[in-house]
């Protein structure tokens, strides 16, 4: 069941405050409602700049693995070199993503 949001909270801020808030919302990549709700309720909002690039890379590697799976499922052969290269790229991307997440966790301590 979806959470209902029937209450509205309105408040005024200066032009400078509004600009700074909007900049933080854009940087976080969240909706205004989500950002302000999270901030007001004490959630930590962490922005990892490199994460967008890593998500694109992980999707690319997922596509590569899906292509290999399609080939194998259709009876085509996949060279061991192609598989090894793809898996090496997946492992590298995963290691970079893990590093970014751990670095962000350290900054939060």
N, C-alpha and C positions, 0 to 999 in steps of 0.2 A: 504494500500500500504506500503510495507516494506521501511524502511529508507535506502537510498543508502549511502555507505561509499566508495567513490572513491579516497579519499586522504590518503596518508600515511605520518606519521611523524616519523622520525628516530632521535635518539640522543644517545650520549655515556654517560656511567656512570662508576664509578670505580667498581672494583670487590666487595668491601665492600658494596657500595650502591646497586649494583645488588642483592647481597644476602639479604640485608634488605628489598628491594622492593619485591623480590620473597617470602620472609617469610610473609610479610603483605598480599600479594595476596593469599597465601595458607590459612592464618588465616581467611581472609574474605570469602573464598570459592567462589570467582568470577573468571571469566576469566581475563587474563592479560589485554586484550583490555577494558573490562568493568571496571575493577578497575582503570586503568590509566585514562580512559575517565572521570569517575565519580570524581576522585581526581582532575584532571585538571580543570574540569568545576565547582568545588566548592561544589559538593555533599558531605555530611557527610557520611563516611563509618563506620558503627557501627557493631561491632562483639559482639554477645552475646553468650558466650561459651556454656551455658547450653541450648541454643535453639535447638540444634540438638537432644539432649536427649528428650526435650519436644515435638518436632515434632514426634519422634518415639512413645512417649506415647499417643499423640493425635490420631495418626493413629491406635494404638492398641485399643483405646477406640471407635474410629469410627467403627472398625471391630466388636467389641462387640455389638454395637448398630445395625449394619447391620445384625448380626446373630439373634438378637431378632426380628428385622423387618421381616426377612425371615421366622422365625418360625411363627410369627403372620399371615403373608400373606399366608402361606401354611395351616393355620388352626390349627397349633399346639398351645398348651398352654404354656405360659411363667409365671413362678411363680412371684408373686409380690415381693418376696425377691430377685430373680435374677434381676428383673428390677430395684429395689431400689438400690441394690449393684452396678450395672453398672452405674446408674445415679449419685451415690455418687462418683464413680471414675472419671466420666466425669467432674463433678463439681470441684473436687479437682485438676484435671489436668488443667482445665480452669483457676482456681484461681492462680495456679503456673505460668501459661503462662502470665496471666495478670500482676502478680507481676514482672516478668522478664522484660516485656515491659515497665512498669511504671518506674522501676529502671533504665533502659537504657535511657528513656526520661529524667529522673532527671539528669543523668550524662551529658546529652547534654546541659543542661541549663547553 
